[in-house]
Amino acid sequence: MHIDSTEKKWIYISFFIAFLMIGILTAYAINYNIKPPSNVETIDSTRLHLTAEFNEDNLGIKRAQDGVIEVTMVAARYGFYPQNMKVPVDTPIRFRIASADVLHGIHTAYTNLNTMVVPGYISEVTTTFPNTGEFSMFCNEFCGLGHAYMWSHLYVVPKAEFKLDGSK
Ligand code: CUA
């Protein structure tokens, strides 16, 4: 089969571009620790308030059995609960989030806290906040008329200022 030499060149160029893009994505994913969701845990979204983990009294921040600081949250139209949260800087924080109704997302800019919150599943993300300050956790999946107002406050404080008082 004859392939024109110009056409051959373009075949090489298009392959080069494809592999270059795969390379950039891979380097970016490794460098910024971006991973596909791998935590498949199911839950009945209509009965969150009856579960041990996601009932109202258990939401918030606590130290998990493995010693990691864990934040338990419920996403529901139109808010994340609890709505104000204080976490220590430079410390791995594990977020466990469940939706009480429809599909939501949670996103904090410049961090890898960015996941869909799919009803029926528990979303889990571990992240470390490198800077202190006040941040927002936004919903980034359109979930209804109040979607634009669905967000909560995250206060990242110096380690010395952070206290785990009781279970929250
Ligand atoms: Cu919740 Cu958009």
Backbone and ligand atoms as CSV (ligand in chain L), in Angstrom:
chain,resi,resn,atom,element,x,y,z
A,1,MET,N,N,0.843,-1.197,0.000
A,1,MET,CA,C,0.000,0.000,0.000
A,1,MET,C,C,0.879,1.247,0.000
A,2,HIS,N,N,0.520,2.195,-0.844
A,2,HIS,CA,C,1.332,3.409,-0.900
A,2,HIS,C,C,0.744,4.494,0.008
A,3,ILE,N,N,1.567,5.029,0.849
A,3,ILE,CA,C,1.154,6.196,1.630
A,3,ILE,C,C,2.058,7.348,1.255
A,4,ASP,N,N,1.427,8.425,0.891
A,4,ASP,CA,C,2.182,9.613,0.499
A,4,ASP,C,C,3.060,10.082,1.662
A,5,SER,N,N,4.239,10.580,1.344
A,5,SER,CA,C,5.189,10.904,2.419
A,5,SER,C,C,4.668,12.036,3.304
A,6,THR,N,N,3.947,12.987,2.719
A,6,THR,CA,C,3.357,14.063,3.536
A,6,THR,C,C,2.312,13.493,4.491
A,7,GLU,N,N,1.512,12.557,3.965
A,7,GLU,CA,C,0.485,11.936,4.807
A,7,GLU,C,C,1.132,11.157,5.953
A,8,LYS,N,N,2.228,10.481,5.624
A,8,LYS,CA,C,2.962,9.726,6.639
A,8,LYS,C,C,3.433,10.662,7.747
A,9,LYS,N,N,3.941,11.829,7.348
A,9,LYS,CA,C,4.426,12.808,8.324
A,9,LYS,C,C,3.289,13.192,9.284
A,10,TRP,N,N,2.124,13.440,8.669
A,10,TRP,CA,C,0.988,13.856,9.507
A,10,TRP,C,C,0.516,12.731,10.423
A,11,ILE,N,N,0.641,11.496,9.943
A,11,ILE,CA,C,0.296,10.372,10.826
A,11,ILE,C,C,1.220,10.386,12.047
A,12,TYR,N,N,2.524,10.541,11.816
A,12,TYR,CA,C,3.469,10.598,12.941
A,12,TYR,C,C,3.150,11.765,13.862
A,13,ILE,N,N,2.847,12.927,13.253
A,13,ILE,CA,C,2.577,14.115,14.075
A,13,ILE,C,C,1.341,13.897,14.949
A,14,SER,N,N,0.287,13.303,14.354
A,14,SER,CA,C,-0.927,13.128,15.159
A,14,SER,C,C,-0.705,12.122,16.287
A,15,PHE,N,N,0.085,11.076,16.010
A,15,PHE,CA,C,0.411,10.133,17.085
A,15,PHE,C,C,1.241,10.824,18.165
A,16,PHE,N,N,2.194,11.646,17.717
A,16,PHE,CA,C,3.043,12.362,18.675
A,16,PHE,C,C,2.187,13.237,19.584
A,17,ILE,N,N,1.216,13.963,18.982
A,17,ILE,CA,C,0.362,14.853,19.779
A,17,ILE,C,C,-0.463,14.047,20.780
A,18,ALA,N,N,-1.018,12.914,20.308
A,18,ALA,CA,C,-1.827,12.085,21.207
A,18,ALA,C,C,-0.988,11.605,22.393
A,19,PHE,N,N,0.223,11.088,22.127
A,19,PHE,CA,C,1.054,10.588,23.229
A,19,PHE,C,C,1.559,11.718,24.111
A,20,LEU,N,N,1.803,12.882,23.512
A,20,LEU,CA,C,2.214,14.035,24.308
A,20,LEU,C,C,1.110,14.399,25.302
A,21,MET,N,N,-0.149,14.380,24.840
A,21,MET,CA,C,-1.255,14.756,25.711
A,21,MET,C,C,-1.452,13.729,26.821
A,22,ILE,N,N,-1.309,12.447,26.480
A,22,ILE,CA,C,-1.396,11.414,27.517
A,22,ILE,C,C,-0.282,11.622,28.547
A,23,GLY,N,N,0.903,11.962,28.050
A,23,GLY,CA,C,2.043,12.198,28.939
A,23,GLY,C,C,1.802,13.370,29.868
A,24,ILE,N,N,1.245,14.462,29.320
A,24,ILE,CA,C,0.979,15.651,30.138
A,24,ILE,C,C,-0.059,15.316,31.215
A,25,LEU,N,N,-1.127,14.621,30.820
A,25,LEU,CA,C,-2.167,14.260,31.786
A,25,LEU,C,C,-1.599,13.377,32.891
A,26,THR,N,N,-0.768,12.403,32.506
A,26,THR,CA,C,-0.197,11.489,33.492
A,26,THR,C,C,0.719,12.254,34.454
A,27,ALA,N,N,1.579,13.116,33.891
A,27,ALA,CA,C,2.499,13.884,34.733
A,27,ALA,C,C,1.712,14.782,35.685
A,28,TYR,N,N,0.667,15.409,35.171
A,28,TYR,CA,C,-0.163,16.296,35.974
A,28,TYR,C,C,-0.834,15.514,37.110
A,29,ALA,N,N,-1.381,14.345,36.777
A,29,ALA,CA,C,-2.076,13.530,37.775
A,29,ALA,C,C,-1.117,13.084,38.876
A,30,ILE,N,N,0.090,12.679,38.483
A,30,ILE,CA,C,1.062,12.220,39.480
A,30,ILE,C,C,1.533,13.401,40.319
A,31,ASN,N,N,1.845,14.502,39.649
A,31,ASN,CA,C,2.378,15.669,40.337
A,31,ASN,C,C,1.392,16.255,41.327
A,32,TYR,N,N,0.109,16.319,40.963
A,32,TYR,CA,C,-0.894,16.938,41.822
A,32,TYR,C,C,-1.724,15.923,42.589
A,33,ASN,N,N,-1.294,14.668,42.544
A,33,ASN,CA,C,-1.960,13.626,43.328
A,33,ASN,C,C,-3.463,13.545,43.002
A,34,ILE,N,N,-3.785,13.568,41.731
A,34,ILE,CA,C,-5.181,13.477,41.302
A,34,ILE,C,C,-5.502,12.018,41.001
A,35,LYS,N,N,-6.534,11.515,41.656
A,35,LYS,CA,C,-6.857,10.100,41.477
A,35,LYS,C,C,-8.323,9.943,41.090
A,36,PRO,N,N,-8.631,8.922,40.332
A,36,PRO,CA,C,-10.044,8.666,40.064
A,36,PRO,C,C,-10.698,8.154,41.336
A,37,PRO,N,N,-11.999,8.363,41.487
A,37,PRO,CA,C,-12.678,7.870,42.670
A,37,PRO,C,C,-12.527,6.348,42.767
A,38,SER,N,N,-12.118,5.874,43.929
A,38,SER,CA,C,-11.861,4.444,44.040
A,38,SER,C,C,-12.598,3.831,45.218
A,39,ASN,N,N,-13.323,4.685,45.912
A,39,ASN,CA,C,-13.913,4.236,47.163
A,39,ASN,C,C,-15.394,3.925,46.945
A,40,VAL,N,N,-15.716,2.696,46.657
A,40,VAL,CA,C,-17.109,2.376,46.381
A,40,VAL,C,C,-17.770,1.831,47.647
A,41,GLU,N,N,-18.551,2.716,48.274
A,41,GLU,CA,C,-19.260,2.338,49.482
A,41,GLU,C,C,-20.682,2.813,49.277
A,42,THR,N,N,-21.647,1.961,49.485
A,42,THR,CA,C,-23.022,2.372,49.225
A,42,THR,C,C,-23.738,2.683,50.536
A,43,ILE,N,N,-24.791,3.481,50.396
A,43,ILE,CA,C,-25.602,3.852,51.561
A,43,ILE,C,C,-26.998,4.196,51.049
A,44,ASP,N,N,-28.007,4.011,51.893
A,44,ASP,CA,C,-29.368,4.380,51.513
A,44,ASP,C,C,-29.565,5.864,51.810
A,45,SER,N,N,-29.597,6.685,50.737
A,45,SER,CA,C,-29.637,8.136,50.914
A,45,SER,C,C,-30.918,8.623,51.591
A,46,THR,N,N,-31.980,7.853,51.514
A,46,THR,CA,C,-33.230,8.304,52.126
A,46,THR,C,C,-33.235,8.044,53.635
A,47,ARG,N,N,-32.259,7.302,54.111
A,47,ARG,CA,C,-32.243,6.949,55.537
A,47,ARG,C,C,-30.949,7.360,56.224
A,48,LEU,N,N,-30.311,8.440,55.722
A,48,LEU,CA,C,-29.037,8.871,56.310
A,48,LEU,C,C,-29.172,9.163,57.801
A,49,HIS,N,N,-30.329,9.795,58.164
A,49,HIS,CA,C,-30.520,10.206,59.554
A,49,HIS,C,C,-30.649,9.010,60.489
A,50,LEU,N,N,-30.828,7.826,59.927
A,50,LEU,CA,C,-30.961,6.633,60.763
A,50,LEU,C,C,-29.665,5.830,60.833
A,51,THR,N,N,-28.637,6.286,60.096
A,51,THR,CA,C,-27.383,5.532,60.114
A,51,THR,C,C,-26.514,6.028,61.270
A,52,ALA,N,N,-25.604,5.184,61.705
A,52,ALA,CA,C,-24.727,5.564,62.811
A,52,ALA,C,C,-23.792,6.691,62.383
A,53,GLU,N,N,-23.306,6.624,61.138
A,53,GLU,CA,C,-22.281,7.582,60.723
A,53,GLU,C,C,-22.853,8.946,60.341
A,54,PHE,N,N,-23.989,8.951,59.648
A,54,PHE,CA,C,-24.462,10.208,59.057
A,54,PHE,C,C,-25.684,10.789,59.763
A,55,ASN,N,N,-25.988,10.331,60.971
A,55,ASN,CA,C,-27.095,10.983,61.665
A,55,ASN,C,C,-26.607,12.348,62.156
A,56,GLU,N,N,-27.564,13.239,62.446
A,56,GLU,CA,C,-27.221,14.633,62.704
A,56,GLU,C,C,-26.186,14.799,63.808
A,57,ASP,N,N,-26.277,13.999,64.865
A,57,ASP,CA,C,-25.370,14.164,66.000
A,57,ASP,C,C,-23.940,13.773,65.668
A,58,ASN,N,N,-23.763,12.998,64.639
A,58,ASN,CA,C,-22.431,12.491,64.338
A,58,ASN,C,C,-21.703,13.267,63.247
A,59,LEU,N,N,-22.403,14.270,62.665
A,59,LEU,CA,C,-21.755,15.038,61.606
A,59,LEU,C,C,-20.670,15.921,62.204
A,60,GLY,N,N,-19.678,16.272,61.404
A,60,GLY,CA,C,-18.630,17.152,61.875
A,60,GLY,C,C,-17.302,16.448,61.924
A,61,ILE,N,N,-16.442,16.965,62.777
A,61,ILE,CA,C,-15.043,16.547,62.735
A,61,ILE,C,C,-14.699,15.710,63.965
A,62,LYS,N,N,-13.968,14.642,63.734
A,62,LYS,CA,C,-13.546,13.793,64.855
A,62,LYS,C,C,-12.301,13.022,64.444
A,63,ARG,N,N,-11.704,12.363,65.422
A,63,ARG,CA,C,-10.555,11.539,65.089
A,63,ARG,C,C,-11.049,10.121,64.847
A,64,ALA,N,N,-10.753,9.588,63.674
A,64,ALA,CA,C,-11.210,8.241,63.348
A,64,ALA,C,C,-10.367,7.218,64.103
A,65,GLN,N,N,-10.806,5.977,64.042
A,65,GLN,CA,C,-10.112,4.924,64.792
A,65,GLN,C,C,-8.669,4.746,64.343
A,66,ASP,N,N,-8.384,5.052,63.078
A,66,ASP,CA,C,-6.996,4.908,62.616
A,66,ASP,C,C,-6.162,6.156,62.885
A,67,GLY,N,N,-6.720,7.106,63.648
A,67,GLY,CA,C,-5.941,8.274,64.054
A,67,GLY,C,C,-6.047,9.465,63.118
A,68,VAL,N,N,-6.657,9.272,61.954
A,68,VAL,CA,C,-6.773,10.370,60.986
A,68,VAL,C,C,-7.953,11.264,61.383
A,69,ILE,N,N,-7.786,12.565,61.157
A,69,ILE,CA,C,-8.897,13.482,61.425
A,69,ILE,C,C,-9.918,13.329,60.303
A,70,GLU,N,N,-11.155,13.095,60.707
A,70,GLU,CA,C,-12.180,12.763,59.721
A,70,GLU,C,C,-13.344,13.747,59.829
A,71,VAL,N,N,-13.807,14.186,58.679
A,71,VAL,CA,C,-14.950,15.088,58.623
A,71,VAL,C,C,-16.113,14.332,57.993
A,72,THR,N,N,-17.211,14.261,58.704
A,72,THR,CA,C,-18.400,13.606,58.169
A,72,THR,C,C,-19.396,14.687,57.770
A,73,MET,N,N,-19.850,14.664,56.526
A,73,MET,CA,C,-20.736,15.714,56.027
A,73,MET,C,C,-21.910,15.121,55.274
A,74,VAL,N,N,-23.010,15.863,55.318
A,74,VAL,CA,C,-24.141,15.526,54.475
A,74,VAL,C,C,-24.335,16.675,53.494
A,75,ALA,N,N,-24.504,16.343,52.219
A,75,ALA,CA,C,-24.844,17.331,51.204
A,75,ALA,C,C,-26.324,17.158,50.921
A,76,ALA,N,N,-27.065,18.262,50.995
A,76,ALA,CA,C,-28.492,18.192,50.724
A,76,ALA,C,C,-28.922,19.525,50.165
A,77,ARG,N,N,-29.957,19.524,49.325
A,77,ARG,CA,C,-30.411,20.792,48.774
A,77,ARG,C,C,-30.813,21.747,49.905
A,78,TYR,N,N,-30.200,22.954,50.109
A,78,TYR,CA,C,-29.047,23.442,49.363
A,78,TYR,C,C,-27.970,23.827,50.361
A,79,GLY,N,N,-27.246,22.857,50.819
A,79,GLY,CA,C,-26.167,23.162,51.746
A,79,GLY,C,C,-25.342,21.937,52.055
A,80,PHE,N,N,-24.195,22.211,52.679
A,80,PHE,CA,C,-23.383,21.123,53.232
A,80,PHE,C,C,-23.483,21.242,54.751
A,81,TYR,N,N,-23.688,20.150,55.402
A,81,TYR,CA,C,-23.841,20.181,56.856
A,81,TYR,C,C,-22.773,19.316,57.494
A,82,PRO,N,N,-22.048,19.837,58.514
A,82,PRO,CA,C,-22.172,21.166,59.113
A,82,PRO,C,C,-21.706,22.276,58.174
A,83,GLN,N,N,-22.231,23.499,58.412
A,83,GLN,CA,C,-21.968,24.584,57.473
A,83,GLN,C,C,-20.703,25.359,57.785
A,84,ASN,N,N,-20.174,25.213,58.997
A,84,ASN,CA,C,-18.911,25.862,59.354
A,84,ASN,C,C,-17.996,24.805,59.938
A,85,MET,N,N,-16.781,24.793,59.449
A,85,MET,CA,C,-15.879,23.748,59.921
A,85,MET,C,C,-14.485,24.306,60.099
A,86,LYS,N,N,-13.846,23.883,61.198
A,86,LYS,CA,C,-12.477,24.322,61.474
A,86,LYS,C,C,-11.571,23.114,61.357
A,87,VAL,N,N,-10.526,23.232,60.545
A,87,VAL,CA,C,-9.582,22.112,60.400
A,87,VAL,C,C,-8.155,22.650,60.538
A,88,PRO,N,N,-7.212,21.795,60.969
A,88,PRO,CA,C,-5.819,22.243,61.105
A,88,PRO,C,C,-5.087,22.251,59.769
A,89,VAL,N,N,-4.133,23.172,59.647
A,89,VAL,CA,C,-3.329,23.282,58.432
A,89,VAL,C,C,-2.323,22.119,58.381
A,90,ASP,N,N,-1.839,21.787,57.193
A,90,ASP,CA,C,-0.757,20.795,57.013
A,90,ASP,C,C,-1.041,19.448,57.662
A,91,THR,N,N,-2.279,19.048,57.700
A,91,THR,CA,C,-2.658,17.789,58.339
A,91,THR,C,C,-3.588,17.047,57.379
A,92,PRO,N,N,-3.365,15.770,57.157
A,92,PRO,CA,C,-4.299,15.049,56.284
A,92,PRO,C,C,-5.688,14.984,56.921
A,93,ILE,N,N,-6.676,15.399,56.152
A,93,ILE,CA,C,-8.062,15.381,56.625
A,93,ILE,C,C,-8.837,14.466,55.679
A,94,ARG,N,N,-9.577,13.545,56.259
A,94,ARG,CA,C,-10.388,12.659,55.434
A,94,ARG,C,C,-11.844,13.121,55.479
A,95,PHE,N,N,-12.380,13.415,54.303
A,95,PHE,CA,C,-13.779,13.825,54.206
A,95,PHE,C,C,-14.617,12.625,53.793
A,96,ARG,N,N,-15.707,12.423,54.502
A,96,ARG,CA,C,-16.682,11.403,54.094
A,96,ARG,C,C,-18.019,12.101,53.943
A,97,ILE,N,N,-18.556,12.058,52.732
A,97,ILE,CA,C,-19.721,12.879,52.405
A,97,ILE,C,C,-20.793,12.003,51.770
A,98,ALA,N,N,-22.029,12.222,52.184
A,98,ALA,CA,C,-23.143,11.504,51.572
A,98,ALA,C,C,-24.221,12.508,51.200
A,99,SER,N,N,-24.939,12.240,50.130
A,99,SER,CA,C,-26.038,13.101,49.713
A,99,SER,C,C,-27.345,12.575,50.292
A,100,ALA,N,N,-28.186,13.525,50.736
A,100,ALA,CA,C,-29.478,13.115,51.261
A,100,ALA,C,C,-30.562,13.158,50.194
A,101,ASP,N,N,-30.234,13.687,49.005
A,101,ASP,CA,C,-31.284,13.783,47.981
A,101,ASP,C,C,-30.746,13.516,46.570
A,102,VAL,N,N,-30.223,14.559,45.921
A,102,VAL,CA,C,-29.835,14.411,44.505
A,102,VAL,C,C,-28.319,14.479,44.361
A,103,LEU,N,N,-27.877,14.455,43.115
A,103,LEU,CA,C,-26.439,14.551,42.837
A,103,LEU,C,C,-25.902,15.935,43.187
A,104,HIS,N,N,-24.859,15.961,44.013
A,104,HIS,CA,C,-24.147,17.197,44.313
A,104,HIS,C,C,-22.669,16.981,44.011
A,105,GLY,N,N,-21.910,18.061,44.133
A,105,GLY,CA,C,-20.452,17.951,44.046
A,105,GLY,C,C,-19.878,18.790,45.164
A,106,ILE,N,N,-18.639,18.555,45.516
A,106,ILE,CA,C,-18.008,19.431,46.506
A,106,ILE,C,C,-16.620,19.786,46.003
A,107,HIS,N,N,-16.307,21.090,46.106
A,107,HIS,CA,C,-15.059,21.565,45.524
A,107,HIS,C,C,-14.505,22.714,46.346
A,108,THR,N,N,-13.222,22.633,46.656
A,108,THR,CA,C,-12.511,23.761,47.253
A,108,THR,C,C,-11.357,24.091,46.333
A,109,ALA,N,N,-11.302,25.323,45.892
A,109,ALA,CA,C,-10.308,25.725,44.895
A,109,ALA,C,C,-8.886,25.484,45.388
A,110,TYR,N,N,-8.004,25.135,44.483
A,110,TYR,CA,C,-6.574,24.915,44.738
A,110,TYR,C,C,-6.292,23.759,45.677
A,111,THR,N,N,-7.255,22.845,45.853
A,111,THR,CA,C,-6.988,21.641,46.633
A,111,THR,C,C,-7.521,20.460,45.816
A,112,ASN,N,N,-7.234,19.245,46.267
A,112,ASN,CA,C,-7.812,18.107,45.564
A,112,ASN,C,C,-9.137,17.674,46.188
A,113,LEU,N,N,-9.721,18.555,47.017
A,113,LEU,CA,C,-11.074,18.294,47.497
A,113,LEU,C,C,-12.028,18.665,46.363
A,114,ASN,N,N,-12.390,17.679,45.580
A,114,ASN,CA,C,-13.216,17.914,44.407
A,114,ASN,C,C,-13.816,16.576,44.007
A,115,THR,N,N,-15.045,16.349,44.416
A,115,THR,CA,C,-15.639,15.049,44.105
A,115,THR,C,C,-17.135,15.192,43.896
A,116,MET,N,N,-17.688,14.279,43.150
A,116,MET,CA,C,-19.136,14.210,43.042
A,116,MET,C,C,-19.663,13.537,44.304
A,117,VAL,N,N,-20.858,13.950,44.712
A,117,VAL,CA,C,-21.511,13.282,45.831
A,117,VAL,C,C,-22.779,12.654,45.253
A,118,VAL,N,N,-22.682,11.388,44.949
A,118,VAL,CA,C,-23.741,10.689,44.238
A,118,VAL,C,C,-24.666,10.044,45.261
A,119,PRO,N,N,-25.984,10.305,45.137
A,119,PRO,CA,C,-26.892,9.655,46.088
A,119,PRO,C,C,-26.729,8.138,46.022
A,120,GLY,N,N,-26.691,7.518,47.180
A,120,GLY,CA,C,-26.523,6.071,47.225
A,120,GLY,C,C,-25.100,5.634,47.490
A,121,TYR,N,N,-24.174,6.604,47.429
A,121,TYR,CA,C,-22.754,6.276,47.654
A,121,TYR,C,C,-22.147,7.226,48.676
A,122,ILE,N,N,-21.096,6.746,49.323
A,122,ILE,CA,C,-20.326,7.613,50.212
A,122,ILE,C,C,-19.089,8.068,49.445
A,123,SER,N,N,-18.893,9.392,49.378
A,123,SER,CA,C,-17.695,9.927,48.722
A,123,SER,C,C,-16.614,10.136,49.768
A,124,GLU,N,N,-15.420,9.676,49.454
A,124,GLU,CA,C,-14.326,9.847,50.406
A,124,GLU,C,C,-13.134,10.504,49.716
A,125,VAL,N,N,-12.623,11.578,50.322
A,125,VAL,CA,C,-11.455,12.292,49.787
A,125,VAL,C,C,-10.547,12.613,50.962
A,126,THR,N,N,-9.253,12.374,50.807
A,126,THR,CA,C,-8.305,12.810,51.827
A,126,THR,C,C,-7.474,13.936,51.232
A,127,THR,N,N,-7.393,15.032,51.973
A,127,THR,CA,C,-6.645,16.164,51.472
A,127,THR,C,C,-5.916,16.857,52.609
A,128,THR,N,N,-4.907,17.633,52.244
A,128,THR,CA,C,-4.142,18.402,53.225
A,128,THR,C,C,-4.188,19.852,52.774
A,129,PHE,N,N,-4.559,20.755,53.686
A,129,PHE,CA,C,-4.632,22.167,53.320
A,129,PHE,C,C,-3.308,22.841,53.648
A,130,PRO,N,N,-2.622,23.393,52.647
A,130,PRO,CA,C,-1.292,23.947,52.878
A,130,PRO,C,C,-1.312,25.366,53.444
A,131,ASN,N,N,-2.436,26.071,53.353
A,131,ASN,CA,C,-2.485,27.463,53.810
A,131,ASN,C,C,-3.621,27.665,54.810
A,132,THR,N,N,-3.378,28.555,55.780
A,132,THR,CA,C,-4.457,28.896,56.704
A,132,THR,C,C,-5.348,29.938,56.040
A,133,GLY,N,N,-6.554,30.056,56.566
A,133,GLY,CA,C,-7.464,31.066,56.032
A,133,GLY,C,C,-8.870,30.520,55.938
A,134,GLU,N,N,-9.732,31.356,55.362
A,134,GLU,CA,C,-11.119,30.965,55.210
A,134,GLU,C,C,-11.349,30.532,53.766
A,135,PHE,N,N,-11.913,29.368,53.581
A,135,PHE,CA,C,-12.153,28.842,52.248
A,135,PHE,C,C,-13.627,28.474,52.103
A,136,SER,N,N,-14.018,28.276,50.874
A,136,SER,CA,C,-15.395,27.855,50.626
A,136,SER,C,C,-15.397,26.475,50.020
A,137,MET,N,N,-16.401,25.704,50.398
A,137,MET,CA,C,-16.649,24.437,49.727
A,137,MET,C,C,-17.906,24.638,48.907
A,138,PHE,N,N,-17.727,24.546,47.595
A,138,PHE,CA,C,-18.852,24.808,46.699
A,138,PHE,C,C,-19.457,23.513,46.195
A,139,CYS,N,N,-20.735,23.585,45.870
A,139,CYS,CA,C,-21.341,22.493,45.111
A,139,CYS,C,C,-21.034,22.757,43.634
A,140,ASN,N,N,-20.515,21.758,42.958
A,140,ASN,CA,C,-20.183,21.979,41.543
A,140,ASN,C,C,-20.927,21.035,40.594
A,141,GLU,N,N,-22.064,20.533,41.065
A,141,GLU,CA,C,-22.952,19.792,40.161
A,141,GLU,C,C,-24.313,20.476,40.254
A,142,PHE,N,N,-24.888,20.817,39.115
A,142,PHE,CA,C,-26.171,21.522,39.159
A,142,PHE,C,C,-27.218,20.634,39.836
A,143,CYS,N,N,-27.794,21.147,40.936
A,143,CYS,CA,C,-28.684,20.292,41.723
A,143,CYS,C,C,-30.062,20.910,41.906
A,144,GLY,N,N,-30.292,22.080,41.302
A,144,GLY,CA,C,-31.609,22.681,41.429
A,144,GLY,C,C,-31.478,24.191,41.491
A,145,LEU,N,N,-32.595,24.878,41.793
A,145,LEU,CA,C,-32.607,26.337,41.724
A,145,LEU,C,C,-31.667,26.967,42.742
A,146,GLY,N,N,-31.394,26.293,43.841
A,146,GLY,CA,C,-30.524,26.875,44.868
A,146,GLY,C,C,-29.067,26.482,44.727
A,147,HIS,N,N,-28.754,25.846,43.625
A,147,HIS,CA,C,-27.388,25.332,43.427
A,147,HIS,C,C,-26.308,26.390,43.678
A,148,ALA,N,N,-26.529,27.616,43.171
A,148,ALA,CA,C,-25.515,28.661,43.275
A,148,ALA,C,C,-25.298,29.092,44.720
A,149,TYR,N,N,-26.238,28.762,45.596
A,149,TYR,CA,C,-26.125,29.181,46.998
A,149,TYR,C,C,-25.658,28.032,47.880
A,150,MET,N,N,-25.284,26.935,47.259
A,150,MET,CA,C,-24.926,25.746,48.041
A,150,MET,C,C,-23.422,25.733,48.289
A,151,TRP,N,N,-23.051,26.143,49.484
A,151,TRP,CA,C,-21.632,26.144,49.841
A,151,TRP,C,C,-21.515,26.233,51.346
A,152,SER,N,N,-20.329,25.946,51.850
A,152,SER,CA,C,-20.117,26.063,53.290
A,152,SER,C,C,-18.732,26.633,53.564
A,153,HIS,N,N,-18.532,27.059,54.806
A,153,HIS,CA,C,-17.277,27.695,55.220
A,153,HIS,C,C,-16.303,26.656,55.742
A,154,LEU,N,N,-15.057,26.842,55.348
A,154,LEU,CA,C,-13.995,26.000,55.883
A,154,LEU,C,C,-12.927,26.940,56.422
A,155,TYR,N,N,-12.627,26.799,57.688
A,155,TYR,CA,C,-11.582,27.631,58.295
A,155,TYR,C,C,-10.370,26.753,58.555
A,156,VAL,N,N,-9.277,27.061,57.866
A,156,VAL,CA,C,-8.040,26.311,58.087
A,156,VAL,C,C,-7.201,27.122,59.073
A,157,VAL,N,N,-6.946,26.532,60.240
A,157,VAL,CA,C,-6.285,27.271,61.326
A,157,VAL,C,C,-4.926,26.637,61.629
A,158,PRO,N,N,-4.025,27.411,62.278
A,158,PRO,CA,C,-2.744,26.818,62.678
A,158,PRO,C,C,-2.973,25.634,63.616
A,159,LYS,N,N,-2.049,24.673,63.553
A,159,LYS,CA,C,-2.216,23.452,64.354
A,159,LYS,C,C,-2.447,23.756,65.832
A,160,ALA,N,N,-1.729,24.777,66.353
A,160,ALA,CA,C,-1.819,25.085,67.781
A,160,ALA,C,C,-3.217,25.573,68.154
A,161,GLU,N,N,-3.918,26.160,67.187
A,161,GLU,CA,C,-5.256,26.692,67.481
A,161,GLU,C,C,-6.349,25.653,67.335
A,162,PHE,N,N,-5.972,24.484,66.834
A,162,PHE,CA,C,-6.997,23.491,66.553
A,162,PHE,C,C,-7.181,22.566,67.744
A,163,LYS,N,N,-8.435,22.426,68.150
A,163,LYS,CA,C,-8.742,21.492,69.235
A,163,LYS,C,C,-9.906,20.633,68.818
A,164,LEU,N,N,-9.793,19.350,69.128
A,164,LEU,CA,C,-10.933,18.456,68.885
A,164,LEU,C,C,-11.717,18.435,70.183
A,165,ASP,N,N,-12.779,19.234,70.237
A,165,ASP,CA,C,-13.539,19.229,71.511
A,165,ASP,C,C,-14.647,18.197,71.412
A,166,GLY,N,N,-14.480,17.153,72.168
A,166,GLY,CA,C,-15.468,16.083,72.181
A,166,GLY,C,C,-15.505,15.390,70.848
A,167,SER,N,N,-16.689,15.203,70.314
A,167,SER,CA,C,-16.832,14.410,69.095
A,167,SER,C,C,-16.900,15.288,67.846
A,168,LYS,N,N,-16.946,16.639,68.031
A,168,LYS,CA,C,-17.143,17.479,66.848
A,168,LYS,C,C,-15.876,18.258,66.506
L,1,CUA,CU1,CU,-25.754,20.921,45.291
L,1,CUA,CU2,CU,-25.393,22.028,43.243
